[in-house]
Every structure is written in C-alpha cells, then in structure tokens.
Amino acid sequence: MKINNLIIITMAAALSACIKTDNRGAANTAAAKSMFEAFNRHDWKAMANHYADTASFLDPSFGPQYVKKTRAETAEKYTAMQQMFADIKDDIDAIHASGDVVVVEFTSSGTPQGGQKWHLPICSVLTFNKDGKIIKDATYYDNE
C-alpha cells in the first residue's frame, strides 16, 4: 500500500510540474502575441517593454553573434525601421510554446518610400524569464 501511495504522489508531482510548464507556455504565448500587436501599432516603447532591461539578440542585422541590447536600443532600432518602411507589419503564421520558449513564425512586410512592397518570412525563438520578459531573441531570416 505504501508503494502505491508513493507512486500516486510521484505521478501527481510530475503532472503538476507539466501543468505549471504549460501555464507558463500559455502566458509566454500571450506575451509574444502582445509584443507583435505593439509592433503592428508601431508602439515601439510598448513592444520593447516585453523584453528584460537588457536582452540577448541573435539577428542578421546585428551580425553573426548574440549581442546585448537595452529596451531603449530595441525601441530605437524599430523606430528607425519605421522611418524606412512606414507601413511595416508582422503577420503571425504559427506560434509554438514549450515552457520558457516561444517560437513565432511570421511574415514581415513593408513598402519603402517610392518602392515596391516586400514580404519576408521570419522565425523568432523567444526565451522568457520567470517574470514573463524576453531575455533572448534569436531571429532567423534571409537578409540577402
């Protein structure tokens, strides 16, 4: 009887850990969606507030290595991008979450002044801390 109780307690603890991870995944998914909504409103301060004070970025626009950027630097980057593409927008194609990591597949689009509209498929792997802030953003796209 003691062994059965021990098995039940162990299984309950394991299930509880899985549910906690799933809840965190759902909260992080909601935060990622909120960040993209701020992006599409061109509210760069609100978008940057989804990141920790300083976060690590892997982005072809920054080079081949991770770099640390502050919230202010993140907002500045997207403010400058909006100057080049006033109608810049991201459309989420798929979103996948597991615990602290959310993978977002999306298509970015914009039109340069006097130019032709472009569409670019992008994938971002976002890692969240326990406070629901992004601490690592690995973004992949073809920048050629």
Secondary structure, DSSP 8 states (H G I E B T S, - for coil): -HHHHHHHHHHHHHHHHHHHHHHHHHHHHHHHHHHHHHHHHT-HHHHHTTEEEEEEEE-GGG-SS-EEEEHHHHHHHHHHHHHH-TT-EEEEEEEEEETTEEEEEEEEEE--TTS--EEEEEEEEEEE-TTS-EEEEEEE----
